[in-house]
Amino acid sequence: MLRSLYTAATGMEAQQLRMDVIANNLANTGTTGFKRQRAEFEDLLSETVRGAEAPDPRGGTAPAPLQVGLGVRTGSTVRNFGQGELLTTGNALDLAVEGDGFFRVQRPDGSLAYTRAGNFRVDAAGRLVTARGEVVDPEITFPPETTRVTVDADGTVRAQVAGREAPQELGRLELCTFPNPGGLEAAGGNLLLQTAASGEAVDARPGEQGAGTLAQGFLEGANVKAVEEMIDMIATQRAYELNSRVVQTADQMLQRLTSLR
């Protein structure tokens, strides 16, 4: 019975973590470019009471082992990189990626990070930056006299400058893809970091190598589906209750055992 107590406790811990993941998904339903996560579990090592035996023509063998599982643990959290809904903003500096690519930005310490959040701004130096001030790489700098900005689907950035008839081409945005995007590490602030598991970033122009194209005046919403999260939340709650019921039942059995005279 002590075994069942500990086994049920691992189940309760696993369901608690699953609820934490669901809560984070729901909390970020309004976060630009957020990708929902899912907790994955794996069973713990089973205790072998008796192993299986080879067939014996005389009979009396045990064709199946006698094993008792010892519970569950969290294996990993998997991020779903499915496309989020494109939301119209009409802002010339809002960009959405329609595909698998990521924007590359440079953080204040010089390191690189990657994001799907295209709610960009222009800083005091005229550079294209994220909402937190990370500089978009490759760097795009707008002249002070810029009156209108256009970004093509292939990433070409042009600025209409006061006093000039033709728009001025400022550069071209690039996207990055990864062999295993699931290995990226979340760093907060809508940023993801390259890891050994994700593999090296592969630079690509928008529209090439499966990176996707850019849509100006749109933002990519979170790919969280509230109804699915609610269903998962109910299932998690029920699983937690069942595990707690096992604890209660095992405790009652122990009480009955200790009351025997």
Disulfide bonds with the S-S distance in Angstrom:
none
